[in-house]
Amino acid sequence: MSINWSSKTIDKAKVIESYNKIYLESNRLLEMPSFYLWVLNRLKIKPGCSLLDIATGFGTLPYLAEEYDVKAIGTDISLQAIKRAKKLGEKFFVCDGEALPFPESSFDYATNLGSLEHFLNPSKGIREICRVLKPNGGAAIFLPNSYYLIDIFRNVLLKGYGPSHNQSIERFATINEWGDLIEENGLSIIKIYRYNMLFPRSRGDWKYLKGKPKRLIASLLAPLIPKNLSYSFLYICGKIIT
């Protein structure tokens, strides 16, 4: 595999500093409310179960998961992210997704949305998800495509540059390259969903999209985009039992 999954050239302290700065100054890593509900529905969470949201950011997913009667916890490497998440509740903690402070088989579900690609070592992150999942647990991992059709026209064709999310560490890969990495590190892929922005479904969504016309246009174009050229992919996974 030609992709360099592990990054040893960037100091983790600098990565933490960069995310503290982002969460202190902006909301740009926040998604619309319907996105988090879309993930929870595809994970098929059951009432009374436990969920760990790794790299929780603003804490939206654990907050919404509690509406399903799920005991949810959120963790993030950024103290500023956790400070903002705590506005929604107290079950948010600072910790590293590559070294989670939980015993084996602690959670029924684990989620990592748009963050694993920014880990120093994504393989460690996947192994940690696998470790803390119960034997019959489920995981949802959301990852970006290196060949998003709109990016090919908007960036590659017109500007000669590939995709960027403007973060310290960035990785983009194809649907099967991400899939291989996930399965090489202890998770079995049950289903892959394509994601090309959701059309707004609530007042909260419309409020989120205010001032973001490109996202709204992308949601309208979503039905025309082939699966392998989608913006991102949601991998619903189970733990490989050996």
N, C-alpha and C positions, 0 to 999 in steps of 0.2 A: 504494500500500500504506500503510495507516494506522499500522502498527507502527513505532515509532522504534527501528531496529536499532542505531544508534550512540549511545553514552552519553558525553557530553562534560562532564557535571557532576560526575563522581566522579574524584578523583585516583587514578592507578594505584598509587601508593605506598600509599594507604589500602586499596586492594583487596588488595594483597599482604599488608599488615599483618593484615587481617581473616582471610585464609586461614592465615597463620602461626599465628594465635591458635586457629583451629578445629583445625588439625592438632596443635597442642601440647596441647590440652585434651581432645580427644574422638576417637571413631571414627565419628562420625555420617555422614561422607561415604563410608564403606566399604559396599560391597554384598556380598551372599552369594557364595561361590565359584562356584556354578553360573551366576550371571549372566554372569561373564566368559567362562566356557566356552560359554555360549549365544551370546554375541557372536562368539567365535572360530569356532564351527561355522557360523554364518550367513555369515561373511566367507569361509569355505572356504579358509583359509590352506593353503599348500603347504610341505612340508618344504624347508629350505635357503633360504627366502626371508627378506627383511628386513622388520621392522615397527617403526613409530614410534607410540608411545602418547602423545598430547598431553594434558596435564593428567592425568598418570598417578596422582596422589594417592598411595595406599599402594603402588603398583607391582604390584598383583596380576595385572593382565592381562599385562604383559611376562613376569612370572615364570611364569605358566601357559603362555604361548605357547612358551616354551623347551621345554616337554614335547612340543611338536609339531615339534621341531628347527627352530624359527624363531629367527633372530637378532633379538632384540627390544631396543629402547631406550625408556626412559620419560623424559619431560620434564615439568616443572611450574614454575609461576611462584613457588610457595611453597618456600622453603628448608626449612621444617619438614616439608613433605610429602616432599621428597627425602631428608631425614635418615631418615625412617621407611621409605621405599622401599628405601634402601640396606641395610636389614636383610635384604632378600631377594636382594641382589646389588649389583654395582658399576655397572651400565650405566644409571644414572639421573643426570639433569643438570638444573640450574636454568636455565630460559629461558622467554621469553615466546612463547605460542602465536600471537601476531600478528606475530612477527618471528623465525622459526625460524633457527638458525645452521647450516643444512645446505644444500648445493648443490641445484640443480634435479635432479629425477629421481633422488633418493637411495634411495627406499624402494619396496618392492613393495606394502606395505600401510601404512595410517595409521588410527588410531582416535582418537576424541574422544567420551568417554562422559559425558554429563551436565555438560558444562562450557562448551560453545560459547555457551549462552544467558547465561552470566555474563561473557563477554568484553566489554571496552569497545566493540569493533567486531567483531561476529560475521562480517561480510563479509570482513574482513581475515583472520580465522581460517580461513575456508573457502578463500580464495585461497592461503593458505600451505599448507594441506593439498594443494591441487591442484598447487602449485609443486614440492613435494618428492616427489610421487608419480611413479613411472616411467610411461611412456605407457600400459602395460597394467595399471597398478596398481589396487588396490581400497581403498576407504575405508568405515569404519563410523562413523556419527555418530548419537549417541543424544540425543534432545531431548524436552522435556516438553510435554504437551498443555494448552492453556488451558481445555479442556472435558472434564476427566476426570469420568466419571459419578459416582464415589463422592465426589469433591470437591464436585460440584454439590449433592448431598444433604447432605454433612457440613458444608461451609463456606458455600456460597452460600445454600442454602435455610434453614439453621438459624441461621447467624451473620451473613449478609449480606456476607461477605468472599470474595474470589477466592483462588486458590491461592498458596502461598508456600513457598519452600524455605529461608527465613531466611538469605539471603546478600546481600552488598553490592549486587550488580546482579542483577536477575531479569527474565527474559522468558519468557512462555508464548505459544504460538501453535498454530494448528490444523495438521492433517496436511499440508494443501496450502500453507499460509502458510510453513511451514518448508521444504517442498519447493521452492517458488518461490525462496526465498532461496538454497538450495543450488545450484540450477541456474543462477541468475543470476550465480554466482561461479565457474563453471568445472567443476562436477561434474555428471555425468549419473546420475540415480537409476535403479538397476537393479531394486531391490525394496524395499518398505517392510514391516517387521514391527511388529505391535502388541506392546506389553508391558504386562502387568497384574500384575506380581509372579509369580515362579516358585514352584511348590510345592517344598518342600525335597527334595533328592535325595541328600544326603550327610550325614554326621555334622557336617561343617563348616557346612552350611546350617542344621541344627537348632541348633547352637551359636550361630550368628549370630542366629537368630530368637528366642532366649531373651530374654524381656522385651520382645518386639515383637509383641504379639498382633494389632495392626491390620494388619500386613503379612501375617501368616498368613491372616487373614480375607479380605484383598484377594486373595490367591492362590486361595482357594477360590471366590471370586466371579468370577474371571477369565473362565471360559467364558461367562458371561452378559453380558459387556460388549461392546457393538458396537465395531468397529475405530475409527471416528472419535471415539469417546468413551473411548478407552483412556488409561491413565496416561501413557505415553510411546510414542515411535516410534523404531525403529532403521532408519536409512536406509543401505542398502548401495549404494555409489556407484562409478562409474568416472570416469576423467579424460576430459573432452571434448577430442578431438583436432581442432585446426583446421588 
